């Protein structure tokens, strides 16, 4: 297997494949999955005319959002003192 990196994407491909062909597979995947991280190109075990593409995408950062006292919030850090006191004093029900 050969390796190269293109625009932050690590690519592994068979030694007998041309780089241009490997790049065309990467570009094909890039059209469908913009956040590619790794691509592995292989010949199918039962048929060398068939190509297998395995890939990983970058994870998207996310923030937890909760509904507290009628508001959708990520954190309560930016709330004023009265709203923070309301949240602190509310009755919390356990399941």
N, C-alpha and C positions, 0 to 999 in steps of 0.2 A: 504494500500500500504506500502510496505517495501522499504527501501533505503539503498544503499551502494555506495562507490566510488571505482573504479578500474582504476588505471593508469591515474588519472585525469579526468575520465569520471563519471559523476553523473548518477546513475541508479535507476529508480523506477520500482517496479514489484509487482504483486499481492501477498498478504499475504500467499495464499495457494500454491504458486509456490516454488520449491526448488531453492536455490541459484545457484546450478550447472546448472540448466536449464536456468536461467536468464543469467548466464555467457556465455552459448553457444550461445544465441541470440546476446549478445554483440559482441562476437568474429565473428559471421557471418556478422554483420554490419561493424565491423572493417576491414574485408577483402575488402569490397567495398568502404568504406569511412574512410580513414586513420585519418582524423582530427575530430574525434567525440568529442563532448563536453557533450551532455546529451542524455540519452536513456530512454524512457518510454515504458514499456511492459504492454499490457492490453489484456484481453480476448475480442473478438468481442462481441458486444451487442446482436446480433441475434444468435450467435453460439459459445459456450464456447470452442469448439474444435479448433476454429480459433484464431490466435494470431494477434494483431495489434502492430506494432513497430513504434513508433514515435521517431524521433531523431533530434538533432541540431548538426551542424558542426561548427568548429571554422572558423572565417573569415580570409581570407588571406590578409596580408598587401599589398598594392600596391602603386605605385608612378605614378603620372600623367606624361605622356610623350607628348610633343608638338613638332611640326615641326616649327622651327624658323630659318629663313635665310638658309634653306636647310639642317639643322641639326635636328636630333631627340634628344631632350634633356628633362631631368626632371627639372633641374634648370639651371640658367645661372651663378651661383655663381663661378664656377671654370673656366669661360671663361677669357681670357686675356682682357686687357683694350680696345684694338682695336675692338675685337669682341663684347664686351659689348656696346661700342659706336655705332657700326653698328646696333645692335638690338634696341638701344634707339632712334636712328635717323631715323629708317625706317618708311615708311608710313603705318599706320594701317588702314585697311578698315573695316567699320562697315556694318553689314547686315541690 
